[in-house]
Amino acid sequence: MTKTFKIGEYALGGIIKVITDKNANIKIEVRDWDDKSLVQSETFSFVDKFKVQMYLEDVTTSYYADKIMAKIYA
């Protein structure tokens, strides 16, 4: 699954892209709003829910982190 969240000024870079694969890995990419270049990226295991939450709260607000977490772990 690939899901892109265009958050804007409430996120580092403005765009957060979440990619999950069949091996239960979650890759979170932070991309620039203007040119879509990669600002930073991190990969987590699906069972590292706390680490995923903390990373998302570092790059965006807790409100959007909760919304993204709901999509990942739905």
Rosetta blueprint (number, residue, H / E / L):
1 M L
2 T E
3 K E
4 T E
5 F E
6 K E
7 I L
8 G H
9 E H
10 Y H
11 A E
12 L L
13 G L
14 G E
15 I E
16 I E
17 K E
18 V E
19 I E
20 T E
21 D L
22 K L
23 N L
24 A L
25 N E
26 I E
27 K E
28 I E
29 E E
30 V E
31 R E
32 D E
33 W L
34 D L
35 D L
36 K L
37 S L
38 L E
39 V E
40 Q E
41 S E
42 E E
43 T E
44 F E
45 S E
46 F L
47 V L
48 D L
49 K H
50 F H
51 K H
52 V H
53 Q H
54 M H
55 Y H
56 L H
57 E H
58 D H
59 V H
60 T E
61 T L
62 S H
63 Y H
64 Y H
65 A H
66 D H
67 K H
68 I H
69 M H
70 A H
71 K H
72 I H
73 Y L
74 A L
